[in-house]
């Protein structure tokens, strides 16, 4: 089952995350796509140090369209380079279609 969450740390919004089975993908504003995140996966399934608020497709769209800040290009340079080269990244519409398909 695919589920969507707003991931936050305190008042700070971090990611829109899609839980697809046992994998977690996070939307990266700088690439416009969802990328697999082992760190958020580990936190979601085990550590629960971050906050996870369920959002539907409409809520995820609103967040993606303007509710998430771009990442710091200096601090996140290595990650951004990896994500820009990520051939397995998912387009938002792919993720949203998976959510809708799971509701049927």
TORKOL-4160 file (C-alpha; in steps of 0.2 Angstrom, whole numbers, padded with zeros to 4 digits, m for minus):
104
<pt num="1" X="0000" Y="0000" Z="0000"/>
<pt num="2" X="0006" Y="0017" Z="m0004"/>
<pt num="3" X="0004" Y="0031" Z="0008"/>
<pt num="4" X="0010" Y="0049" Z="0008"/>
<pt num="5" X="0016" Y="0059" Z="0023"/>
<pt num="6" X="0023" Y="0076" Z="0027"/>
<pt num="7" X="0039" Y="0073" Z="0037"/>
<pt num="8" X="0044" Y="0086" Z="0049"/>
<pt num="9" X="0056" Y="0090" Z="0063"/>
<pt num="10" X="0048" Y="0101" Z="0076"/>
<pt num="11" X="0040" Y="0115" Z="0066"/>
<pt num="12" X="0052" Y="0113" Z="0051"/>
<pt num="13" X="0044" Y="0104" Z="0036"/>
<pt num="14" X="0057" Y="0092" Z="0028"/>
<pt num="15" X="0050" Y="0081" Z="0015"/>
<pt num="16" X="0034" Y="0074" Z="0007"/>
<pt num="17" X="0037" Y="0055" Z="0009"/>
<pt num="18" X="0029" Y="0041" Z="0000"/>
<pt num="19" X="0029" Y="0024" Z="0008"/>
<pt num="20" X="0029" Y="0011" Z="m0005"/>
<pt num="21" X="0029" Y="m0006" Z="0003"/>
<pt num="22" X="0045" Y="m0007" Z="0012"/>
<pt num="23" X="0053" Y="0008" Z="0003"/>
<pt num="24" X="0052" Y="0026" Z="0007"/>
<pt num="25" X="0054" Y="0039" Z="m0007"/>
<pt num="26" X="0056" Y="0058" Z="m0003"/>
<pt num="27" X="0051" Y="0072" Z="m0014"/>
<pt num="28" X="0066" Y="0083" Z="m0017"/>
<pt num="29" X="0061" Y="0100" Z="m0023"/>
<pt num="30" X="0077" Y="0103" Z="m0032"/>
<pt num="31" X="0074" Y="0089" Z="m0044"/>
<pt num="32" X="0055" Y="0089" Z="m0044"/>
<pt num="33" X="0055" Y="0070" Z="m0041"/>
<pt num="34" X="0054" Y="0057" Z="m0027"/>
<pt num="35" X="0070" Y="0048" Z="m0023"/>
<pt num="36" X="0072" Y="0033" Z="m0012"/>
<pt num="37" X="0078" Y="0037" Z="0006"/>
<pt num="38" X="0086" Y="0024" Z="0017"/>
<pt num="39" X="0088" Y="0036" Z="0031"/>
<pt num="40" X="0070" Y="0041" Z="0031"/>
<pt num="41" X="0065" Y="0023" Z="0029"/>
<pt num="42" X="0074" Y="0018" Z="0044"/>
<pt num="43" X="0067" Y="0032" Z="0054"/>
<pt num="44" X="0049" Y="0028" Z="0048"/>
<pt num="45" X="0049" Y="0010" Z="0052"/>
<pt num="46" X="0061" Y="0010" Z="0067"/>
<pt num="47" X="0067" Y="0025" Z="0075"/>
<pt num="48" X="0052" Y="0037" Z="0074"/>
<pt num="49" X="0063" Y="0053" Z="0078"/>
<pt num="50" X="0054" Y="0063" Z="0065"/>
<pt num="51" X="0035" Y="0067" Z="0064"/>
<pt num="52" X="0024" Y="0059" Z="0051"/>
<pt num="53" X="0008" Y="0067" Z="0046"/>
<pt num="54" X="m0003" Y="0058" Z="0034"/>
<pt num="55" X="m0008" Y="0068" Z="0019"/>
<pt num="56" X="m0018" Y="0063" Z="0004"/>
<pt num="57" X="m0013" Y="0066" Z="m0015"/>
<pt num="58" X="m0021" Y="0084" Z="m0014"/>
<pt num="59" X="m0011" Y="0088" Z="0001"/>
<pt num="60" X="0005" Y="0081" Z="m0006"/>
<pt num="61" X="0002" Y="0092" Z="m0022"/>
<pt num="62" X="0000" Y="0108" Z="m0012"/>
<pt num="63" X="0016" Y="0104" Z="m0002"/>
<pt num="64" X="0026" Y="0100" Z="m0018"/>
<pt num="65" X="0019" Y="0116" Z="m0026"/>
<pt num="66" X="0025" Y="0128" Z="m0013"/>
<pt num="67" X="0026" Y="0121" Z="0005"/>
<pt num="68" X="0044" Y="0114" Z="0005"/>
<pt num="69" X="0060" Y="0124" Z="0004"/>
<pt num="70" X="0074" Y="0120" Z="m0008"/>
<pt num="71" X="0089" Y="0112" Z="0000"/>
<pt num="72" X="0104" Y="0121" Z="0004"/>
<pt num="73" X="0116" Y="0118" Z="m0011"/>
<pt num="74" X="0132" Y="0119" Z="m0001"/>
<pt num="75" X="0126" Y="0108" Z="0014"/>
<pt num="76" X="0117" Y="0095" Z="0002"/>
<pt num="77" X="0129" Y="0096" Z="m0013"/>
<pt num="78" X="0134" Y="0077" Z="m0012"/>
<pt num="79" X="0116" Y="0071" Z="m0010"/>
<pt num="80" X="0110" Y="0083" Z="m0024"/>
<pt num="81" X="0123" Y="0077" Z="m0036"/>
<pt num="82" X="0117" Y="0059" Z="m0032"/>
<pt num="83" X="0099" Y="0063" Z="m0034"/>
<pt num="84" X="0101" Y="0072" Z="m0050"/>
<pt num="85" X="0109" Y="0057" Z="m0057"/>
<pt num="86" X="0096" Y="0045" Z="m0050"/>
<pt num="87" X="0089" Y="0035" Z="m0064"/>
<pt num="88" X="0076" Y="0026" Z="m0053"/>
<pt num="89" X="0068" Y="0042" Z="m0047"/>
<pt num="90" X="0049" Y="0043" Z="m0048"/>
<pt num="91" X="0039" Y="0057" Z="m0055"/>
<pt num="92" X="0026" Y="0064" Z="m0043"/>
<pt num="93" X="0012" Y="0058" Z="m0055"/>
<pt num="94" X="0019" Y="0040" Z="m0054"/>
<pt num="95" X="0018" Y="0041" Z="m0035"/>
<pt num="96" X="0001" Y="0048" Z="m0035"/>
<pt num="97" X="m0006" Y="0035" Z="m0047"/>
<pt num="98" X="0001" Y="0022" Z="m0035"/>
<pt num="99" X="m0009" Y="0030" Z="m0021"/>
<pt num="100" X="m0025" Y="0031" Z="m0031"/>
<pt num="101" X="m0023" Y="0013" Z="m0037"/>
<pt num="102" X="m0021" Y="0007" Z="m0019"/>
<pt num="103" X="m0038" Y="0015" Z="m0015"/>
<pt num="104" X="m0047" Y="0005" Z="m0027"/>
